[in-house]
Amino acid sequence: METILVTGAAGFIGSNLTEELLKNNKVIGIDDFNDYYDPKRKEKNLEQAKTHDNFTIIQVDIRDKTSLQDIFSQHKIDKIVHLAARAGVRPSIANPDLYQEVNVQGTRNLLECATEFKVKTFIFGSSSSVYGTNEKTPFNEEDELNNIISPYAQTKKDGEELCKEFHNQHNLNITCLRFFTVYGPRGRPDMAPYIFTTKILTNQPIDKYGDGSSQRDYTYVADIVQGIVAALEKNLEFEIINLARGKTITLNQFIETIENVTEKKAIINQMDKQEGDVPITFGDITKAKSLLNYQPSTDLQEGIKNFMEWYQNE
């Protein structure tokens, strides 16, 4: 049984991952429970994990390196999955300094602790946003990242570069996983699936930015968790890997899918295209299939249905 540190453990992906890891491992979860959205939601995300004897949750900010070192001193940590970050493209445009502090300096703090305390493997949660306005699709890990259009995306690119630096200097095994538009149970309330579902069910208009032709590679959270677990088990020396569904859905198709599942029509409030939004995300998952045996299996209709069941239980 290994001890795995999960940062951002109370969040959307972090809490789903934590439950999966607890089947075979000890998990030390850390989260700062900030008010980006209601911290009570994050507490609720961990209800299941807290029933396990092998789970510990610690409230800490990853900018606080001394507190992080204390955690590493007290627990023999074998591996790290670093998911903690300030999320969201649009808020990063309003507050770029905060995103830099948490997402870049926080990542450096964790990499330094991983090196100091001889951790075996470090998984970094990156983002498809690093591809920016790439015109070549699907996005491949070898593509040059010259088209970044938000501070959030820049912090994720900087995080990957820090990972490369620490691998080269200290021989730390690191895998950077680029997540593509993750959705599913416990999805954040600031994300489109949650917002659209709420508004359609309560007969409120949804803001549709642009003509609805923008495309996203929606990836179900259980498929993302499967990819993370595989990366933990592989202990690759240094890799950057896309975790996506490998298919795109237009905004119009996405709205239609929620309409089908809710059996209600959306009221559309037509808006101009929004700053920081990219026209398409589309991940090439050849590398994930080859290195991680990654097999995303949940299509959008099924995923939205599962999300809806969770949402109604909430």
C-alpha positions in Angstrom: 0.0 0.0 0.0 1.5 3.3 -1.1 0.8 6.8 0.4 -0.3 9.3 -2.2 -0.6 13.0 -1.7 -3.5 14.5 -3.7 -3.5 18.3 -3.8 -6.9 19.9 -4.5 -8.4 16.7 -3.0 -11.7 18.3 -2.2 -12.3 19.6 -5.7 -14.1 18.1 -8.6 -11.4 15.8 -10.1 -9.5 15.5 -6.8 -12.4 14.0 -4.8 -13.3 11.6 -7.6 -9.7 10.5 -7.8 -9.3 10.2 -4.1 -12.1 7.7 -3.8 -10.6 5.6 -6.6 -7.1 5.7 -5.0 -8.5 4.7 -1.5 -9.4 1.2 -2.9 -5.7 0.3 -2.8 -3.7 3.2 -1.2 -3.4 5.6 1.7 -4.4 9.1 0.6 -3.2 12.4 2.2 -5.5 15.0 0.7 -4.7 18.7 0.9 -7.0 21.6 -0.1 -7.2 25.2 1.0 -11.1 25.2 0.8 -11.0 28.7 -0.8 -14.2 30.6 -1.7 -13.9 30.4 -5.5 -17.1 28.5 -5.0 -18.9 27.5 -1.8 -16.4 25.5 0.4 -19.4 23.5 1.7 -19.6 21.8 -1.7 -16.0 20.7 -1.3 -16.7 19.3 2.2 -19.6 17.4 0.7 -17.3 16.0 -2.1 -15.3 14.3 0.6 -18.1 12.7 2.6 -17.4 9.3 1.1 -13.6 9.5 1.4 -13.9 10.5 5.0 -15.4 7.1 5.8 -12.1 5.5 5.0 -9.4 4.9 7.7 -6.7 5.4 5.1 -7.7 9.0 4.3 -6.4 12.2 5.9 -7.5 15.7 4.8 -5.4 18.7 5.7 -6.4 22.3 5.1 -3.3 24.1 3.7 -2.5 26.6 1.0 0.2 25.4 -1.5 1.8 28.8 -1.4 2.8 28.1 2.3 5.9 26.0 1.8 6.7 25.7 5.5 3.3 24.0 6.1 3.9 21.7 3.1 7.3 20.7 4.5 5.6 19.8 7.8 3.2 17.5 6.0 6.0 15.8 4.2 8.0 15.4 7.4 5.0 13.8 9.2 3.9 11.4 6.4 6.1 9.2 4.2 4.7 10.2 0.8 5.5 7.9 -2.1 3.7 9.7 -4.9 2.0 13.0 -5.6 -0.9 14.0 -7.8 -0.9 17.8 -8.0 -4.4 19.1 -9.0 -4.6 22.1 -6.7 -4.9 25.3 -8.8 -6.8 28.5 -9.3 -9.2 27.4 -12.1 -11.0 29.2 -14.8 -9.9 31.2 -17.9 -12.1 34.3 -17.3 -11.3 34.9 -13.6 -7.6 34.6 -14.5 -7.9 37.6 -16.8 -9.3 39.6 -13.9 -6.7 38.5 -11.4 -3.5 37.2 -13.1 -1.2 37.8 -10.1 -3.2 35.4 -7.9 -3.1 32.7 -10.6 0.7 33.2 -11.0 1.2 32.8 -7.2 -0.9 29.7 -6.7 -0.4 27.9 -10.0 3.2 28.5 -10.5 4.9 29.2 -7.2 2.6 26.7 -5.5 3.7 24.1 -8.1 7.4 25.0 -7.4 6.9 24.5 -3.7 5.5 21.0 -4.2 8.3 20.1 -6.6 10.8 21.2 -4.1 9.2 19.2 -1.4 9.0 16.1 -3.7 12.8 16.5 -4.4 13.7 17.1 -0.7 11.6 14.2 0.6 12.5 11.8 -2.3 9.1 11.2 -3.7 9.0 8.5 -6.5 6.5 10.0 -8.9 4.9 13.4 -9.5 1.7 13.8 -11.6 0.9 17.4 -12.7 -2.6 18.3 -13.7 -2.2 20.5 -16.7 -4.8 21.7 -19.2 -5.8 21.7 -22.8 -5.9 25.5 -22.6 -2.1 25.5 -23.2 -2.8 24.9 -26.9 -4.7 28.2 -27.1 -5.9 29.1 -30.6 -4.0 26.2 -32.2 -5.3 25.9 -35.8 -4.0 22.3 -36.4 -6.3 19.7 -34.9 -6.3 17.4 -33.1 -3.9 18.9 -30.6 -0.8 16.8 -30.3 1.7 16.9 -27.4 4.5 17.9 -29.8 2.7 21.0 -31.0 4.4 24.3 -30.2 2.5 26.4 -27.6 2.7 29.8 -29.2 -1.0 30.7 -29.1 -1.8 31.0 -25.4 -4.6 33.6 -24.8 -5.2 33.6 -21.0 -3.2 34.0 -17.8 -4.6 30.6 -16.6 -3.2 28.8 -19.7 0.1 30.6 -19.3 0.4 29.3 -15.6 -0.2 25.8 -16.8 2.5 26.1 -19.5 4.8 27.5 -16.8 4.0 24.6 -14.5 4.9 22.1 -17.2 8.2 23.9 -17.8 8.9 23.8 -14.0 8.2 20.0 -14.1 10.7 19.6 -17.0 13.3 21.6 -15.1 12.9 19.5 -11.9 13.0 16.2 -13.9 16.3 17.3 -15.6 17.9 18.6 -12.4 16.8 16.0 -9.9 15.8 13.0 -12.0 12.3 13.2 -10.5 9.7 11.0 -12.4 7.1 13.4 -13.7 4.0 13.1 -15.9 2.1 16.2 -17.0 -1.5 15.3 -18.0 -3.3 17.8 -20.1 -7.0 17.5 -19.2 -9.6 18.4 -21.8 -13.0 20.0 -20.7 -13.7 17.6 -17.8 -17.4 17.1 -16.7 -19.4 14.8 -14.6 -20.6 14.3 -11.0 -19.3 17.0 -8.6 -18.6 19.3 -11.6 -17.9 22.8 -10.5 -20.8 25.2 -10.4 -19.0 27.8 -12.6 -18.7 25.3 -15.5 -21.1 25.0 -18.4 -22.7 21.6 -17.6 -23.7 22.9 -14.1 -24.8 26.3 -15.2 -26.8 25.1 -18.3 -28.5 22.3 -16.4 -29.6 24.7 -13.6 -30.9 27.3 -15.9 -32.7 24.9 -18.2 -34.4 23.1 -15.2 -35.5 26.5 -13.7 -36.6 28.1 -17.0 -33.9 30.7 -16.9 -32.2 31.9 -20.1 -28.7 30.5 -20.8 -26.0 32.8 -22.1 -24.7 31.4 -25.4 -21.5 33.0 -26.5 -21.0 33.1 -30.2 -23.0 31.2 -32.8 -22.7 27.8 -31.1 -20.2 26.4 -33.6 -17.3 26.5 -31.0 -16.2 22.9 -30.2 -15.0 21.2 -27.1 -13.5 17.8 -26.4 -15.7 16.9 -23.4 -14.1 14.2 -21.2 -15.9 12.4 -18.5 -14.4 12.6 -15.0 -14.1 8.8 -14.5 -12.1 8.5 -17.8 -9.8 11.2 -16.5 -9.4 9.4 -13.2 -8.5 6.2 -15.1 -5.8 8.1 -16.9 -4.3 9.6 -13.7 -4.3 6.2 -12.0 -2.5 4.6 -15.0 0.1 7.4 -15.0 0.7 6.8 -11.2 1.3 3.1 -11.8 3.6 3.6 -14.8 6.2 5.8 -13.1 7.3 7.3 -16.4 10.5 9.3 -16.4 9.1 12.5 -18.0 6.1 12.7 -20.3 3.4 15.2 -21.3 0.2 13.4 -22.2 -3.3 14.5 -23.4 -6.3 13.1 -21.5 -9.3 13.7 -23.7 -12.2 11.9 -25.2 -10.7 12.3 -28.7 -14.0 13.7 -30.1 -15.5 17.1 -30.4 -19.0 18.4 -29.7 -20.2 21.8 -30.8 -21.8 24.2 -28.2 -25.1 23.7 -30.0 -24.8 19.9 -29.8 -23.9 20.3 -26.1 -27.0 22.3 -25.3 -29.1 19.8 -27.3 -27.8 16.9 -25.2 -28.7 18.7 -21.9 -32.1 19.4 -23.4 -32.6 15.7 -24.3 -31.5 14.6 -20.8 -33.6 17.2 -18.9 -36.5 16.8 -21.4 -36.8 20.6 -21.5 -36.0 23.3 -24.1 -33.3 25.9 -23.3 -34.2 29.6 -23.5 -31.2 31.1 -25.3 -29.7 34.6 -24.5 -27.5 35.2 -27.5 -24.1 36.8 -26.5 -21.0 37.9 -28.4 -17.9 35.6 -28.3 -16.1 36.0 -25.0 -12.5 37.1 -24.3 -10.2 34.2 -23.6 -12.4 31.5 -25.2 -10.8 29.3 -27.8 -12.8 28.2 -30.9 -11.9 24.5 -30.4 -10.3 22.0 -28.1 -9.6 18.5 -29.6 -7.1 16.1 -28.1 -5.0 13.6 -29.9 -5.0 10.6 -27.5 -2.7 8.3 -29.4 0.1 8.8 -26.8 -2.3 8.2 -23.9 -3.5 5.0 -25.5 0.0 3.7 -26.1 1.7 4.7 -22.8 -1.2 4.4 -20.4 -3.6 2.0 -22.1 -6.0 4.9 -21.8 -9.5 4.0 -23.1 -12.1 6.7 -22.6 -15.5 5.0 -22.7 -18.2 7.4 -21.7 -20.0 9.3 -24.4 -21.6 12.7 -23.8 -25.2 11.5 -23.5 -24.3 8.9 -20.8 -22.0 11.3 -19.0 -24.6 14.1 -18.9 -27.2 11.6 -17.7 -24.8 10.5 -14.8 -24.2 14.2 -14.0 -27.9 14.9 -13.9 -28.5 12.0 -11.5 -25.8 13.5 -9.2 -27.2 17.0 -9.6 -30.8 15.9 -8.7 -29.5 14.1 -5.6 -27.8 17.3 -4.6 
